[in-house]
Amino acid sequence: MSAMPSTPAHVANVPVNQIREITQAAWAVPGAIVLSIGEPAFPVAPHVLEAGMAALERDDTNYTPNAGIAEVRAAFAQRFSQLSGVAADPHRAYVVAGAQQGLHLALSTLIAPGDEVLIPDPGYPTFAMTVGLLGGVPVPYPLAPQHGFQPRIEDLRRLVTARTRVLMLNSPSNPLGSVFDHDLTRDLVRFAHEQDLWIISDECYEAFTYDVPHVSPARFDAGGPEAVQGAAAARVITSLTLSKTYGLTGLRIGALITPPGMEALLDNVMEASVSCVSATSQYAGLAALRGPQDYVSTALAHYRLNRDAATAVLDAQGIDYLDAKGAFYLWADLSHATGGDVRAWTRNFLAERGVALAPGTAFGAMGEGWVRIALCGDTDELVEGLSRLPAAPGRAVNPVSR
């Protein structure tokens, strides 16, 4: 019998997602406290469930247009305009099967094999995974503790080559909980225009910031209210999702807000991938966008409460962390305990103490020694899990934590 045919190297070399690795291991441990995955803990709002069930009951289960149901596109465009201050025609809102499929769709239209994409390090792991799966080259740009884990234009400039096509931005950040301010966001958009780069702006956590505003890069793109000098044509693609905002992780519903003129191109690429998003998910998403927003305000208050409870535990144990200004994660320094291999340490910590944390190396080499703590679950469970962390006695609080 002949051997199984080989797979392409760029497929075989897609790295393991270490978040899934530790989380799936934790799901197999009875009573484990799972702080490794960003799964909102609140039940979905009843009016959202009712809208999805109503679509099924009326047998609204057919294909939809590639770009999504017109009313859903309009609702996404309206939400984006309200939150970003950027006017968005509904024809620029493209409904996708969650932010991950949106990322794949956007990159599929922008890069060819061998093209380079600048991705944050630490950054969400599927940025690199998706670029590699498409035959592109992920090029990490450093987010360092001494710079508050914020990108620096000088670091980006050193990494640009003739093959660089896309700059990936993520604010609020997963895994860091950091948020870009107005001036940094403007400077990043200006840099992309100067270097003739596309921007994919992952804004999955735009609803969750703490005492600081969310600033969308689209504000500074061509056509935005604060367009940077030299912005002749729009180049920012904004990724939105209802997964985190409304706790709809399993319905797979999000949107890309695209520059004008990309509709036909995206239709072709979408048809070749998933054709369209489930009509049931779209109608549930429409109810989330257009209905009562109590879920969002309740979730924001809970995440803030959990952030404060978690940092109190870490402070008591002398563990350094980055003060979270957005999203629902806390980035903590466990280098005093991890022995230079945080991935192995998280597996051992799960086995010995029954707590799952996402290893910092899931998000890039800069994450060695750090862990990501999800703040979206039960408060008591969060506090109990973090109380099991090894303290760092005698260690001064690092400036990045204040």
Phi, psi and omega per residue, in radians:
M1 nan 2.333 -3.120
S2 -1.295 2.743 3.119
A3 -1.267 2.754 3.082
M4 -1.096 2.384 3.105
P5 -0.978 2.616 -3.114
S6 -1.311 2.778 3.030
T7 -1.832 2.706 -3.131
P8 -1.051 2.588 -3.102
A9 -1.046 -0.664 -3.078
H10 -1.205 -0.343 3.048
V11 -1.507 -0.814 -3.132
A12 -1.088 -0.476 -3.065
N13 -1.609 0.067 3.066
V14 -1.088 2.174 -3.025
P15 -1.257 2.774 3.034
V16 -1.166 2.433 3.020
N17 -1.419 1.882 -3.053
Q18 -1.204 -0.345 3.057
I19 -1.161 -0.853 3.116
R20 -1.118 -0.666 -3.114
E21 -1.009 -0.900 -3.092
I22 -1.297 -0.596 -3.110
T23 -1.205 -0.764 3.128
Q24 -1.157 -0.573 3.034
A25 -1.136 -0.686 -3.127
A26 -1.181 -0.641 -3.138
W27 -1.080 -0.383 3.133
A28 -1.555 -0.036 -3.121
V29 -1.820 1.955 -3.133
P30 -1.016 2.292 3.087
G31 1.353 0.108 -3.130
A32 -1.130 2.525 3.029
I33 -1.634 1.989 -3.005
V34 -1.754 1.816 3.113
L35 -1.991 0.375 -2.995
S36 -1.787 -0.171 -3.039
I37 -2.300 2.522 -3.095
G38 -1.538 1.202 3.130
E39 -1.849 1.882 3.139
P40 -0.971 2.428 -3.003
A41 -1.640 -0.166 -3.095
F42 -1.402 2.543 3.032
P43 -1.147 2.590 3.121
V44 -1.121 2.509 -3.129
A45 -1.029 2.393 -3.080
P46 -0.969 -0.684 -3.093
H47 -1.150 -0.451 3.086
V48 -1.274 -0.794 3.101
L49 -1.074 -0.733 -3.121
E50 -1.103 -0.658 3.138
A51 -1.163 -0.697 3.092
G52 -1.151 -0.755 3.135
M53 -1.166 -0.632 3.113
A54 -1.104 -0.643 3.104
A55 -1.109 -0.691 3.101
L56 -1.192 -0.738 -3.094
E57 -1.126 -0.555 3.107
R58 -1.607 0.163 3.107
D59 1.033 0.705 3.072
D60 -1.528 1.259 -2.999
T61 -2.176 0.348 -3.112
N62 -1.539 3.071 2.997
Y63 -1.000 2.624 2.938
T64 -2.006 2.974 3.022
P65 -0.974 2.646 3.131
N66 -0.873 -0.742 -3.057
A67 -1.433 -0.112 3.123
G68 1.896 2.926 3.104
I69 -1.140 2.357 -3.018
A70 -0.961 -0.736 -3.102
E71 -1.164 -0.590 3.117
V72 -1.220 -0.737 3.096
R73 -1.050 -0.729 3.135
A74 -1.127 -0.650 -3.138
A75 -1.194 -0.695 3.078
F76 -1.125 -0.754 3.138
A77 -1.084 -0.703 3.136
Q78 -1.139 -0.761 3.129
R79 -1.098 -0.771 3.131
F80 -1.051 -0.753 -3.131
S81 -1.116 -0.725 -3.124
Q82 -1.132 -0.713 -3.042
L83 -1.473 -0.516 -3.053
S84 -1.772 -0.354 -3.042
G85 1.338 0.271 -3.121
V86 -1.952 2.139 3.106
A87 -1.144 2.294 -3.112
A88 -2.319 2.045 3.025
D89 -1.121 2.394 3.110
P90 -0.957 -0.465 3.113
H91 -1.183 -0.248 3.090
R92 -1.594 -0.076 3.113
A93 -1.668 2.115 -3.062
Y94 -2.071 2.008 -3.061
V95 -1.319 2.302 -3.085
V96 -2.282 2.872 -3.105
A97 -1.473 1.158 -3.109
G98 1.484 2.886 -3.064
A99 -1.100 -0.565 -3.109
Q100 -1.176 -0.769 3.078
Q101 -1.158 -0.582 3.062
G102 -1.103 -0.697 3.092
L103 -1.093 -0.788 3.133
H104 -1.101 -0.740 3.134
L105 -1.095 -0.820 -3.119
A106 -1.084 -0.851 -3.119
L107 -1.142 -0.572 3.118
S108 -1.082 -0.513 -3.138
T109 -1.529 -0.238 -2.960
L110 -1.923 -0.446 -3.016
I111 -2.154 2.628 3.015
A112 -1.936 2.850 3.093
P113 -0.914 2.309 -3.131
G114 1.613 -0.245 3.095
D115 -1.233 2.641 -3.064
E116 -1.856 2.498 3.114
V117 -2.217 2.189 3.105
L118 -1.397 2.098 -3.099
I119 -2.160 2.571 -3.120
P120 -1.246 2.540 3.055
D121 -2.368 1.861 0.096
P122 -1.278 2.526 3.104
G123 -2.711 2.929 -3.091
Y124 -1.064 2.308 -2.960
P125 -1.082 -0.528 -3.090
T126 -1.288 -0.175 2.989
F127 -1.010 -0.949 -3.140
A128 -1.186 -0.705 -3.107
M129 -1.063 -0.773 -3.085
T130 -1.224 -0.739 3.085
V131 -1.012 -0.834 -3.141
G132 -1.109 -0.693 -3.141
L133 -1.090 -0.512 3.129
L134 -1.558 0.096 3.126
G135 1.480 0.106 3.091
G136 -1.488 3.132 -3.107
V137 -2.088 1.924 3.056
P138 -1.297 2.246 -3.128
V139 -2.057 1.840 -3.080
P140 -1.229 2.393 2.950
Y141 -1.908 2.425 -2.948
P142 -1.349 2.401 2.931
L143 -2.042 1.770 -2.926
A144 -1.776 2.594 3.118
P145 -0.983 -0.702 -3.072
Q146 -1.193 -0.222 3.078
H147 -1.978 0.410 3.105
G148 1.163 0.377 -3.116
F149 1.020 0.612 3.092
Q150 -1.889 2.524 3.093
P151 -1.196 2.620 3.096
R152 -2.132 2.366 -3.098
I153 -1.031 -0.681 -3.112
E154 -1.111 -0.597 3.089
D155 -1.201 -0.735 3.118
L156 -1.113 -0.739 -3.077
R157 -1.065 -0.637 -3.137
R158 -1.183 -0.361 -3.049
L159 -1.667 -0.204 -3.095
V160 -1.286 2.299 3.055
T161 -2.226 -3.084 3.109
A162 -1.157 -0.297 -3.113
R163 -1.708 -0.041 -3.102
T164 -1.262 2.256 -3.079
R165 -2.106 -0.557 -2.955
V166 -2.400 2.469 2.972
L167 -1.945 2.063 3.089
M168 -1.553 2.226 3.069
L169 -2.117 2.597 -3.125
N170 -2.582 1.815 3.095
S171 -2.566 2.226 -0.124
P172 -1.018 2.599 -2.963
S173 -1.577 2.352 2.820
N174 -1.898 1.918 0.533
P175 -1.867 -0.024 -2.817
L176 -1.469 -0.469 -2.998
G177 1.307 0.149 3.118
S178 -1.453 2.795 -3.105
V179 -2.352 2.354 3.076
F180 -1.358 2.386 3.059
D181 -1.495 3.118 -3.051
H182 -0.998 -0.886 -3.017
D183 -1.206 -0.703 3.117
L184 -1.120 -0.759 3.138
T185 -1.063 -0.782 3.094
R186 -1.036 -0.773 -3.101
D187 -1.151 -0.620 3.115
L188 -1.163 -0.703 3.104
V189 -1.179 -0.728 3.099
R190 -1.045 -0.753 3.106
F191 -1.027 -0.770 -3.127
A192 -1.099 -0.688 3.102
H193 -1.169 -0.720 3.126
E194 -1.086 -0.648 -3.075
Q195 -1.630 0.023 -3.132
D196 1.030 0.870 3.141
L197 -1.941 2.558 2.886
W198 -1.284 2.697 2.967
I199 -2.090 2.255 2.881
I200 -1.872 2.038 -3.081
S201 -1.846 1.875 3.118
D202 -1.432 1.890 -3.103
E203 -2.072 0.740 -3.079
C204 -1.100 -0.421 -3.067
Y205 -1.947 0.456 -3.048
E206 -1.063 -0.394 -3.115
A207 -1.405 -0.191 -2.982
F208 -2.143 1.609 2.978
T209 -2.292 2.734 -3.021
Y210 -2.134 1.772 3.064
D211 1.190 0.195 3.026
V212 -2.359 2.631 3.141
P213 -1.398 2.682 2.918
H214 -1.507 2.255 -3.127
V215 -2.049 2.033 -3.137
S216 -1.471 2.331 3.074
P217 -0.981 -0.449 -3.127
A218 -1.063 -0.379 3.089
R219 -1.024 -0.516 -3.009
F220 -1.845 0.037 3.127
D221 -1.437 2.940 3.055
A222 -0.980 2.300 -3.097
G223 1.577 -0.188 3.107
G224 -1.439 2.867 -3.078
P225 -1.199 -0.326 3.115
E226 -2.236 0.762 -3.077
A227 -0.941 2.324 -3.132
V228 -1.248 2.715 3.115
Q229 -1.079 2.354 3.139
G230 1.570 0.035 -3.140
A231 -1.439 1.469 -3.060
A232 -1.406 -0.565 -3.126
A233 -2.437 2.524 -3.094
A234 -1.186 2.507 -3.123
R235 -2.488 0.178 3.136
V236 -1.737 2.188 2.990
I237 -1.905 2.102 -3.083
T238 -1.754 2.285 3.130
S239 -1.806 2.151 3.097
L240 -2.096 2.727 3.065
T241 -2.597 2.652 3.030
L242 -1.672 -0.027 -3.077
S243 -1.020 -0.892 -3.085
K244 -1.522 -0.716 -3.046
T245 -1.052 -0.707 -3.079
Y246 -2.118 0.188 3.114
G247 1.204 0.584 -3.069
L248 -1.848 0.744 -3.019
T249 -1.006 -0.648 -3.072
G250 -1.476 -0.209 3.136
L251 -1.433 -0.303 3.080
R252 0.977 1.303 -3.108
I253 -2.509 2.168 3.120
G254 -2.753 -2.914 -3.129
A255 -2.711 2.627 2.907
L256 -1.812 2.300 2.977
I257 -1.737 1.974 -2.924
T258 -1.871 2.783 2.974
P259 -1.131 2.713 3.116
P260 -1.025 2.484 3.024
G261 1.654 0.019 -3.110
M262 -1.653 -0.039 -2.962
E263 -1.027 -0.871 -3.071
A264 -1.139 -0.681 3.123
L265 -1.106 -0.790 3.138
L266 -1.146 -0.627 3.089
D267 -0.982 -0.799 -3.111
N268 -1.131 -0.757 -3.112
V269 -1.219 -0.678 3.112
M270 -1.107 -0.756 3.134
E271 -1.039 -0.607 -3.114
A272 -1.414 -0.111 -3.123
S273 -1.977 -1.226 -3.124
V274 -2.203 0.090 3.139
S275 1.182 -1.073 -3.133
C276 -2.865 2.941 3.124
V277 -1.541 2.556 3.105
S278 -0.833 2.284 3.115
A279 -1.076 -0.651 3.124
T280 -1.044 -0.797 3.121
S281 -1.112 -0.660 -3.131
Q282 -1.144 -0.725 3.138
Y283 -1.223 -0.623 3.036
A284 -1.116 -0.743 3.102
G285 -1.096 -0.658 3.101
L286 -1.079 -0.727 3.113
A287 -1.124 -0.662 3.106
A288 -1.113 -0.780 -3.085
L289 -1.228 -0.668 -3.006
R290 -1.709 -0.270 -3.051
G291 -1.598 -2.899 3.120
P292 -0.982 2.520 -3.078
Q293 -1.863 0.375 -3.116
D294 -1.014 -0.660 -3.116
Y295 -0.976 -0.783 -3.053
V296 -1.148 -0.804 -3.117
S297 -1.182 -0.651 3.103
T298 -1.150 -0.764 3.138
A299 -1.110 -0.759 -3.135
L300 -1.037 -0.769 3.135
A301 -1.126 -0.672 -3.141
H302 -1.179 -0.728 -3.124
Y303 -1.156 -0.666 3.087
R304 -1.113 -0.767 3.097
L305 -1.022 -0.795 -3.133
N306 -1.163 -0.656 3.095
R307 -1.052 -0.796 -3.106
D308 -1.191 -0.666 3.108
A309 -1.155 -0.710 -3.124
A310 -1.181 -0.751 -3.119
T311 -1.179 -0.527 3.074
A312 -1.109 -0.712 3.103
V313 -1.135 -0.809 -3.118
L314 -1.120 -0.695 3.090
D315 -1.035 -0.767 -3.116
A316 -1.120 -0.465 -3.112
Q317 -1.691 0.022 -3.140
G318 1.227 0.436 -3.110
I319 -1.671 2.215 -3.141
D320 -1.324 2.683 -3.136
Y321 -2.770 2.824 3.028
L322 -1.595 2.176 -3.109
D323 -1.130 2.000 -3.042
A324 -1.268 2.189 3.092
K325 -1.846 -0.126 -3.128
G326 -2.866 3.126 -3.075
A327 1.047 -2.764 3.069
F328 -2.416 0.927 3.098
Y329 -2.334 2.695 3.042
L330 -2.180 2.288 -3.071
W331 -1.808 1.952 -2.971
A332 -2.131 2.535 -3.074
D333 -1.645 1.891 3.102
L334 -1.922 0.405 -3.060
S335 -1.079 -0.393 3.110
H336 -1.196 -0.255 -3.074
A337 -2.081 -0.327 -2.905
T338 -1.523 -0.208 3.057
G339 1.103 0.469 3.096
G340 1.417 0.115 3.114
D341 -2.482 1.390 -3.051
V342 -1.177 -0.502 3.113
R343 -1.097 -0.826 3.111
A344 -1.159 -0.663 -3.125
W345 -1.096 -0.725 3.140
T346 -1.120 -0.632 3.093
R347 -1.138 -0.739 3.123
N348 -1.179 -0.684 -3.134
F349 -1.111 -0.692 3.072
L350 -1.084 -0.808 -3.103
A351 -1.150 -0.665 -3.029
E352 -1.585 -0.596 -3.036
R353 -2.074 -0.083 3.053
G354 1.259 0.508 -3.139
V355 -2.245 2.286 3.117
A356 -1.815 2.175 3.048
L357 -2.161 2.589 3.101
A358 -1.393 2.162 3.136
P359 -1.189 2.475 -3.114
G360 -1.041 -0.488 -3.134
T361 -1.236 -0.195 3.000
A362 -1.085 -0.366 -3.016
F363 -1.933 0.122 3.119
G364 2.239 2.899 -3.081
A365 -1.077 -0.514 -3.140
M366 -1.170 -0.209 -3.105
G367 -1.540 0.014 3.135
E368 -0.994 2.289 3.139
G369 1.562 -0.186 -3.115
W370 -1.886 2.805 3.022
V371 -2.317 2.676 3.026
R372 -1.807 2.240 -3.139
I373 -1.912 2.125 3.080
A374 -1.394 2.297 -3.046
L375 -1.838 0.269 -2.935
C376 -1.700 0.028 -3.093
G377 -1.758 -2.707 -3.121
D378 -1.192 2.359 -3.068
T379 -1.130 -0.819 -3.110
D380 -1.083 -0.706 3.127
E381 -1.152 -0.696 3.091
L382 -1.048 -0.863 -3.120
V383 -1.104 -0.741 3.122
E384 -1.088 -0.778 -3.134
G385 -1.082 -0.770 -3.109
L386 -1.260 -0.460 3.106
S387 -1.161 -0.280 3.122
R388 -1.518 -0.098 3.124
L389 -1.176 2.582 3.084
P390 -1.254 2.196 -3.119
A391 -1.202 2.805 3.094
A392 -2.039 1.323 -3.027
P393 -1.106 2.404 3.067
G394 1.388 0.019 -3.090
R395 -1.562 2.233 3.129
A396 -1.211 2.613 3.108
V397 -1.205 2.222 -3.126
N398 -1.206 2.482 3.125
P399 -0.975 -0.434 -3.101
V400 -1.174 -0.270 -3.089
S401 -1.537 0.049 3.135
R402 -2.311 nan nan
